[in-house]
Amino acid sequence: QVQLVESGGGLVQAGGSLRLSCAASGRTFSISAMGWFRQAPGKERKFVASIRWNDSNTRYTDSVKGRFTISRDNAKNTMYLQMNSPEPEDTAVYFCAAGSGADNVFNYWGQGTQVTVSS
């Protein structure tokens, strides 16, 4: 079992910055990748970014490329999402996720943290 706890959400102005954190606990040695997803009101949960745990290989959805940066500190079992120049369209509940396999399946989820971007 892996437990994930997000933090760092809140209200930010467009053009500002915000950093989300996700702390993992439990059987963290089994984690092969971690990622961020987001869900806006009335919308489906969608992929934002991911990072492979051992080699830091990263992927991003097109809408956040150049603005958001995912990183990790495996010694601290913590993942981050640096949000630079957020836009109102980035407003959503952001969820931390982790996977323990090699098939890009995220099978552990945090409770989410609200990010609201004001114009």
Secondary structure as UniProt FT lines:
FT   STRAND          2..7
FT   STRAND          10..13
FT   TURN            14..15
FT   STRAND          17..26
FT   HELIX           28..30
FT   STRAND          33..39
FT   TURN            41..42
FT   STRAND          46..52
FT   TURN            53..55
FT   STRAND          58..60
FT   HELIX           62..64
FT   TURN            65..67
FT   STRAND          68..73
FT   TURN            74..77
FT   STRAND          78..84
FT   HELIX           88..90
FT   STRAND          92..99
FT   STRAND          108..109
FT   STRAND          113..118
//
